[in-house]
Amino acid sequence: MFFRPLLRIVPDHTRIKFMRGRFAGIIVSAVLSSLSIGLFFYPGLNLGIDFKGGIVMEARTDGAADFAKIRAALEAQGLREPGVQRFGSDSQVLIKLETQQTEKATEEVVGRVRTALEQAQPGTKLLRTDAVGASVSNELFWNGIYALGISLLMILVYIWFRFEWQFAVGAVVTLLLDVTKAIGFLVVTRFEFDLVMIGAILTIIGYSTNDKVVVYDRMRENLRKYKTMPLRDLIDLSINETLNRTLGTSATVFLASLPLALFGGATLSGFAWVMLFGIFVGTSSSIFIAAPILLFLGENRLRRDAAAPVAPPKPVR
């Protein structure tokens, strides 16, 4: 009990009027999502090997890698525009090449890469090779899009079944806005968009949905408890009552993901940064997007009998 006040992010019994900023929240969100959609078309996502096809090889040199020398050796082997970059430590190299038409051609390219690496820095070891064909990458891309679409549809059905339709529409519209912002973040940061990022976006959708359901549950309870309170005041009350829980959960997940973003290496850092962005967007959208949409849709339906504002009873001390 002594430490309980230290765990409160905001004071108990806050009375912040969140719905006063409902128009600003929706306008800012709409602008950011529109810009993100524009960025999706130009310059577009930085598609990884999963979605555009190609060959990715990881190598370890004996000592610090000389990236310029390795790139020159690859070009001398007739490999066009090889991508050579650091992958973790100074001795780890990630090599990306264009997709090959046949398995035999892929094997030939891998052999030429081995030769180039040995010429550039003797003792270099090729640790792994991943190759994805163009047809497979196209199928993976559309399967990922279908997965995102099905997840949003299932969430719509679930929330519609659990709450009134106004809650379901508000949640799905907000999730669509969250996803578009995540896509814009990927375009701006130039993180590779691959199956790992599809997983990150699905995780964001799940986290954001859970956050909204918690707030919606309190709104539903208060709809039954305060039968004549205007919907705007009731939404503000519900958000304030769940604010500590919302911010506490977000802060916990954020702090747990931050070390992964900073020290997770090239493989996991992109996933973690997208997660951090999604936590911020999902938490803020529950308050400033989902709640105002519910107010617009339900003001004349969920509260047909609204009378004069009724303040909630003061907490018993």
C-alpha positions, 0 to 999 in steps of 0.5 A: 500500500505504501508504494501504490501512489508511486505507480500512478501515472496520473492522479486518481479521479482526473476530470480531463475533457478529452472530447473538447479536442475531438475535432482536432484529433480526427483532423490530425489523424485524417491528415497523417493517414492521407499523407501515409497513403500518398507515401505508400504510392510514392516513393512506396515501401522498401520491399524486402526479399519476401515480397520482391524476390532475390537472394540474401546472403550473410557472411563473416569476414576474418577481421573488420569487413571492407565493404567497398572492396567486397562490392567491387569484387562482386561487380567484377564477377558480373553481379549487377548492383549488389547490396552490401551492408553491415549486419550486426558486428563489423565482421558481418556482411549482408549481401543482397542480389536480384532474383534469378530465374532458375535454381541453377542460375541461383546456384551459379550466383552463389558460387560467384559470390563465394569467389568474390568474397575470397578474392576481396577478403580471404577467410570469409565464411558464407553463413547463410543463403536465402533465395525467393523467386518472383512468383513466390514473393508475389504470393507472399505479398498478397497473402500478407495483405489478405491476413491484414484484411481478415484480421480487421474483418474478424475484429469488426465481427467480434466487437459488433457481437460484444458491443453495439454496432457504433462501437464496432465501426468506431474501432475498425475505422480507428484501426484502419487509420492506425495501420495506414500511419504504420505504413507511412512510418515504414515508408519514411524510415525505409525499414524493409517491409517483409513478413516480419513487418506484417507480423509487427502490424498484426501485433499493433492491431491486436494491441490497439484492439485490446486497448479500445475494448478496455475503454469500451467496456467501461463506457458500456458499464457507465451507459447502464450506470448513468442512464441520463448522463450526456454521452459526451460527459460519459465518454470523458468519464470512462476515459478518465477512469481507465486512464491509469490502466491505459497509460500503465500498460502502454508504458510497460510494453513500450519499455519492454520493446525499447531495448529490443529496438536499441540493441536487437540488431538488424533483424529485430530492431525494425520490428521493435521500432514499428512496435514502439510507434504502434504503441504510441499511435494505438494508445492515442487513437483510443482516446482521440479517434475511437471515442470521438467516432463513437460520440458522433455515431451514438449521440442520438442513438445510445443516448436518446433520452439524454437529459441535463448533465448529471455529475457522477457521485463523488468517490467515498473516502 
